[in-house]
């Protein structure tokens, strides 16, 4: 992980972008008033987003299982779909 100030990034953006993509490096851009940002590769970003979606989905399943265990489930008849001939 690299921490670089805004001026350095501005003057060497290509090098830091290459580090993020080619070396899988995380670059923290430090700015005034703690308004820092992070540069990561698109692949790493997509992995993070996929992990977040999976965590949300698993949490939803856990909540559903807890509701079922607490007797808050509902039973429904299956809907039969007629096949077109």
C-alpha positions as CSV (number, residue, x, y, z in Angstrom):
1,X,0.0,0.0,0.0
2,X,1.3,3.4,-1.0
3,X,0.3,6.8,0.5
4,X,1.1,9.7,-1.8
5,X,0.1,13.3,-1.6
6,X,-2.1,14.9,-4.3
7,X,0.7,16.9,-5.9
8,X,2.8,13.8,-6.4
9,X,-0.1,11.9,-7.9
10,X,-0.9,14.8,-10.3
11,X,2.7,14.9,-11.5
12,X,3.1,11.1,-11.8
13,X,-0.4,9.8,-12.4
14,X,0.5,7.3,-15.1
15,X,3.2,5.6,-12.9
16,X,0.7,5.2,-10.0
17,X,-2.0,3.9,-12.3
18,X,0.4,1.4,-13.6
19,X,1.4,0.4,-10.1
20,X,-2.3,-0.2,-9.3
21,X,-3.0,-2.3,-12.4
22,X,0.3,-4.0,-13.1
23,X,1.5,-4.6,-9.5
24,X,-2.0,-4.8,-7.8
25,X,-0.9,-1.9,-5.6
26,X,-3.3,0.2,-3.5
27,X,-2.5,3.9,-3.7
28,X,-3.9,6.2,-1.1
29,X,-4.0,9.8,-2.3
30,X,-3.7,12.1,0.7
31,X,-5.5,15.4,0.5
32,X,-6.3,18.4,2.7
33,X,-8.9,18.1,5.4
34,X,-8.7,14.3,5.4
35,X,-10.5,14.0,2.0
36,X,-8.4,11.1,1.0
37,X,-9.1,8.8,-1.9
38,X,-7.9,5.4,-3.0
39,X,-6.7,4.2,-6.4
40,X,-7.1,0.5,-7.1
41,X,-7.4,-1.6,-10.3
42,X,-10.8,-2.3,-11.8
43,X,-10.2,-6.0,-11.1
44,X,-9.7,-5.3,-7.4
45,X,-12.7,-3.0,-7.3
46,X,-14.9,-5.7,-8.9
47,X,-13.7,-8.3,-6.4
48,X,-14.5,-5.9,-3.5
49,X,-18.0,-5.2,-4.9
50,X,-18.7,-8.9,-5.5
51,X,-17.6,-9.7,-1.9
52,X,-19.9,-6.9,-0.6
53,X,-22.9,-8.2,-2.6
54,X,-22.2,-11.8,-1.4
55,X,-22.1,-10.6,2.2
56,X,-25.4,-8.7,1.8
57,X,-27.0,-11.8,0.2
58,X,-25.7,-14.1,3.0
59,X,-27.0,-11.7,5.6
60,X,-30.4,-11.7,3.9
61,X,-30.5,-15.5,4.0
62,X,-29.4,-15.5,7.7
63,X,-32.3,-13.1,8.5
64,X,-34.7,-15.3,6.7
65,X,-33.5,-18.4,8.6
66,X,-33.9,-16.5,11.9
67,X,-37.4,-15.5,11.0
68,X,-38.3,-19.2,10.1
69,X,-36.8,-20.4,13.4
70,X,-38.9,-17.8,15.2
71,X,-42.0,-19.1,13.6
72,X,-42.5,-16.1,11.3
73,X,-42.6,-18.1,8.1
74,X,-45.6,-18.4,5.8
75,X,-46.6,-21.4,3.8
76,X,-48.0,-21.0,0.2
77,X,-49.3,-23.3,-2.4
78,X,-47.2,-23.7,-5.5
79,X,-48.6,-22.1,-8.6
80,X,-49.0,-24.5,-11.5
81,X,-48.1,-23.0,-14.9
82,X,-50.0,-24.5,-17.8
83,X,-47.8,-25.5,-20.7
84,X,-48.9,-24.1,-24.1
85,X,-49.3,-26.8,-26.7
